[in-house]
Amino acid sequence: MPTSSYLANIPPDLLTRAANIRLAVFDVDGTLTDGRLWYGEDGRETKVFHVHDGLGLKRLQANGVQVAIITARISHPVALRAEELGISHVYQGQGDKRGCLQQLLDALQLMPGQAAFVGDDLPDLPPMRIAGLAVAVANAHPWVAEAAHWQTTRSGGMGAAREACDLILHAQGKSDAERERWQ
């Protein structure tokens, strides 16, 4: 799908927000996954991640946007996926996602307006409220959708994160080079 039609009709104020992003932060359950929790007979947790989201996260990093994960749960599959994607900012077991985001911004010497937060449920509201770009996945809780600057067309775990990545790259004028890279 051409960039011109794929990301057409994005409001100018949203493009301005996305153009300023230097850090993109993602929740996991319901955002990078479909939100279902899978347990094997031995009690081990399994998660399913969408390959499109993974490439989007890698392309953000390749284009100078740092990527972070902030999640309330602790899960070994999350650590494995983050390592595979080269994500060094991984914060699990975070009951205070807003505080974690603020600490990360301070450490990276970034302003809140330079961060995007992508989420799906109520624990994501506090960091979304300080982020310069708050994104809700298509199947987000209605209150999260209301608080977002933008909502994806795809659900969590089904390419929603990729849409957020593509929006940021598009707003930063990098979509055409990305598309050309794969020609």
Disulfide bonds with the S-S distance in Angstrom:
none
